[in-house]
Amino acid sequence: MTNYGLVIDQERCIGCQACAVSCKQENNVPMGQFWNRVLTEGGDKMDTPSGGYPEDGGSGALDMQYQPTACQHCENAPCVKVCPVNATYTRDDGIVEIDYDKCIGCRYCMAACPYNARVFNWDEPDHMPEEGTGDVAARPQGVVEKCTFCSHRVDEGLDPACVVNCPADARIFGDLDDEGSTVSKYINEYETDRLLEDRGTNPKTHYISGEMSPGRPQTSDKMESELDDVSPWSDGSEDVPAEAGESDSSGSGGSHHSIEGDAAPHVPAVGSGGDD
């Protein structure tokens, strides 16, 4: 059975906020709210480094570490357990969703979530432009909302917006139960952590740290499972849609060859000189 999850390579993340902005645009998230956030370890404000300059007794260990955070789509999701009307539920593919028609705005789920991943519409949602953005209907006042892994895109065989629009290819989405998927291979090959594992929630977002991975292997906005083969140097025009029932000679789909060796996904060689 499909079990979707996300790998985020923190060694590749550049803190550009493209994931947060594309998520907001794609999912029609109201002004003043974010489903997807990029935090820094040095403080609560955006782009706050840790450490200090080597002056006035500072350690000289100035450092900027980015922590992308959103709903972790936990296998043992506390938000699902506490919802009194079953508005929060887990789909068959592992994505945790909210039925906004059922939500009564009690916010038990927000209290139960250890990741602070949910937001509440206290007022009538304000959008810019007024008609909203993206392909998702606006949620009404008085309900909780959160990241859905762009389930409307996943249902059409497309990767989540944050994954497709990451310029550093730091986000990789796929089936955790498929041993041949890139997410599964990266989890096995690289050192990964999950947030607040001691809480027993079994989150399905894994963070790579220490050694940089090759990143997302395909340039197409299609999910890896929808592609028969992808060249790591492709511009996306040669990505081949998978035919039903077809697989490569190794018995697994997608572009798994792209993480072998020293290949860097679709990073073209650039001659000397500026970009002007």
C-alpha positions in Angstrom: 0.0 0.0 0.0 1.2 3.5 -0.8 2.6 5.5 2.2 3.6 9.0 1.2 6.4 10.8 3.0 9.0 13.6 2.5 12.7 13.8 2.7 14.3 17.3 3.3 18.0 17.6 2.8 19.1 20.4 5.2 22.5 20.4 3.6 20.9 21.6 0.4 18.3 24.0 1.9 19.3 27.6 1.3 16.5 29.2 3.3 15.0 31.0 0.3 11.4 30.5 1.5 10.4 29.3 -2.0 8.6 26.3 -0.4 6.7 28.6 1.9 5.6 31.0 -0.8 4.7 28.3 -3.4 2.7 26.4 -0.7 0.8 29.6 0.2 0.1 30.4 -3.5 -0.9 26.8 -4.5 -3.2 26.2 -1.5 -4.8 29.6 -1.3 -3.5 30.1 2.3 -4.9 33.4 3.8 -2.8 36.4 4.5 -0.9 36.3 7.8 -0.8 32.5 7.8 1.6 29.9 6.5 1.3 26.1 6.3 5.0 25.7 5.4 7.7 27.6 7.4 11.4 27.8 7.3 12.8 28.4 10.8 16.3 29.2 11.8 18.0 27.7 14.9 19.3 31.0 16.2 16.0 32.6 17.2 12.3 33.0 16.5 12.7 35.6 13.8 13.4 34.7 10.1 17.1 34.3 9.2 18.4 34.6 12.8 21.9 32.9 13.0 23.2 31.1 16.1 26.6 31.8 17.6 28.4 35.1 17.3 31.2 37.1 15.7 34.7 36.6 17.3 34.6 39.9 19.1 33.6 41.1 22.6 34.0 37.6 23.8 31.9 36.0 21.1 32.7 32.4 20.1 33.3 33.1 16.4 30.9 30.2 15.7 28.4 32.3 13.7 26.2 29.8 11.8 22.9 29.7 10.0 21.0 26.5 10.0 17.5 26.2 8.4 14.7 24.1 9.7 11.9 23.7 7.2 8.7 22.7 9.1 5.2 21.8 8.3 2.7 19.1 9.1 4.7 15.9 9.5 1.8 13.6 8.4 2.5 11.3 11.4 1.6 7.7 11.3 0.5 7.9 14.9 -1.1 11.3 14.5 -2.3 12.8 17.8 -4.5 15.3 15.9 -6.5 12.4 14.5 -7.0 10.8 17.9 -8.3 14.0 19.6 -10.7 15.3 17.0 -14.2 14.8 18.5 -16.0 14.8 15.1 -13.4 12.9 13.0 -12.8 15.9 10.8 -9.1 15.1 10.9 -8.3 11.7 9.3 -5.6 9.7 7.6 -6.1 8.8 4.0 -5.3 5.3 2.7 -2.1 6.7 1.2 -0.9 8.1 4.6 -1.7 11.8 4.0 -3.4 13.4 7.0 -6.3 15.6 5.9 -9.1 17.8 7.3 -12.7 17.6 6.3 -13.6 21.3 6.6 -17.3 20.6 6.5 -17.0 18.6 9.7 -14.5 20.8 11.5 -16.2 22.6 14.5 -13.2 24.8 15.3 -12.6 23.3 18.8 -8.8 23.4 18.1 -8.1 20.2 20.1 -6.0 19.2 17.1 -3.8 22.3 17.5 -3.3 21.6 21.2 -2.4 18.0 20.5 0.1 18.7 17.6 3.6 18.9 19.0 4.9 20.6 15.8 2.7 23.7 15.9 1.8 22.9 12.3 -1.8 24.0 12.2 -3.4 27.5 11.9 -6.9 28.7 12.8 -9.1 31.1 10.9 -10.2 33.4 13.6 -11.6 35.9 11.1 -12.9 35.8 7.6 -9.9 34.7 5.6 -8.2 37.6 3.7 -6.6 36.9 0.3 -4.5 38.8 -2.1 -5.8 39.0 -4.7 -9.3 38.9 -3.3 -10.4 36.0 -5.5 -7.6 33.9 -4.1 -4.8 31.9 -5.6 -4.1 28.3 -6.7 -6.5 25.5 -7.4 -7.8 25.0 -3.8 -11.0 26.5 -2.4 -10.6 29.0 0.5 -11.5 27.6 3.9 -14.2 29.4 5.9 -13.8 31.3 9.2 -13.8 29.1 12.3 -11.9 26.1 11.0 -8.4 24.8 11.3 -6.2 24.2 8.3 -2.7 22.8 7.5 -0.4 21.3 4.9 -2.0 18.5 2.9 1.1 17.4 0.9 -0.8 19.1 -1.9 -3.1 16.1 -2.0 -5.0 17.7 -5.0 -1.8 17.5 -7.0 -0.8 14.1 -5.7 -4.2 12.7 -6.9 -3.2 13.9 -10.3 0.2 12.3 -10.2 2.1 15.6 -9.5 4.6 16.3 -6.7 3.6 18.9 -4.0 4.2 22.5 -5.0 7.0 23.0 -2.4 8.9 20.0 -3.8 8.6 21.1 -7.4 9.6 24.8 -6.7 12.6 24.2 -4.4 15.5 25.7 -6.4 18.0 23.6 -4.4 16.2 20.3 -5.0 16.3 19.8 -1.2 12.8 18.3 -1.0 12.0 14.8 -2.2 8.5 13.3 -2.1 7.5 9.7 -2.6 6.3 6.3 -1.3 8.1 5.3 1.9 6.8 1.7 1.5 8.5 1.4 -1.9 12.1 0.2 -1.2 13.1 1.4 -4.7 11.8 5.0 -4.3 14.3 7.8 -3.9 12.9 8.7 -0.5 13.4 5.2 0.8 16.9 5.0 -0.7 17.9 8.3 0.8 16.6 7.3 4.2 18.7 4.2 4.0 21.8 5.8 2.6 22.1 9.0 4.6 21.9 10.1 8.2 18.4 11.2 8.8 16.4 12.5 11.7 12.8 13.2 12.5 11.4 15.9 14.7 10.4 15.0 18.2 10.7 11.3 17.7 10.4 10.7 21.5 6.8 11.8 21.2 5.9 8.5 19.5 4.1 10.2 16.6 6.2 8.5 13.9 6.4 11.5 11.6 6.9 10.9 7.9 9.2 13.8 7.2 12.8 12.8 7.3 15.7 15.4 7.5 19.1 14.7 6.0 22.1 16.3 7.7 25.8 15.8 7.6 26.3 14.6 4.0 24.6 16.3 1.1 22.4 14.1 -1.1 22.0 14.5 -4.9 18.6 15.9 -4.2 15.4 15.5 -6.1 16.3 13.5 -9.2 13.6 14.7 -11.7 12.9 18.1 -13.1 9.4 17.2 -14.2 6.5 18.3 -11.9 5.3 14.7 -12.1 5.7 12.3 -9.2 8.6 9.8 -9.5 6.1 7.0 -9.7 4.6 8.5 -12.8 7.8 8.5 -14.7 9.5 5.6 -16.4 12.9 7.1 -16.5 14.6 10.4 -15.8 18.0 11.6 -16.7 19.8 13.5 -13.9 20.9 16.0 -16.6 17.5 16.4 -18.1 15.7 19.7 -18.5 12.4 17.8 -18.1 11.6 17.5 -21.8 12.8 13.9 -21.9 11.1 12.7 -18.8 9.1 9.7 -19.9 5.6 9.0 -18.5 5.4 5.4 -17.1 3.1 3.0 -18.9 0.8 1.0 -16.7 2.4 -2.2 -15.6 5.9 -1.3 -17.0 9.0 -1.2 -14.9 12.8 -1.0 -15.6 15.1 -3.9 -15.6 15.8 -3.6 -11.9 12.1 -4.0 -11.1 11.7 -0.5 -9.8 10.3 2.7 -11.4 11.6 6.2 -11.4 15.1 7.6 -11.8 16.9 5.7 -9.0 20.1 5.5 -11.0 20.5 9.2 -10.5 21.7 8.9 -6.9 24.6 6.6 -7.8 28.1 7.8 -8.1 28.9 11.6 -8.0 26.1 12.7 -10.3 24.4 16.0 -9.4 20.8 16.2 -10.6 20.3 18.6 -13.5 23.0 21.1 -12.6 24.4 22.1 -15.9 28.0 23.1 -16.4 28.4 26.9 -16.5 31.3 28.8 -18.1 33.2 31.4 -16.4 31.9 34.9 -16.0 28.9 36.6 -14.5 25.2 36.1 -15.0 24.6 39.4 -16.8 
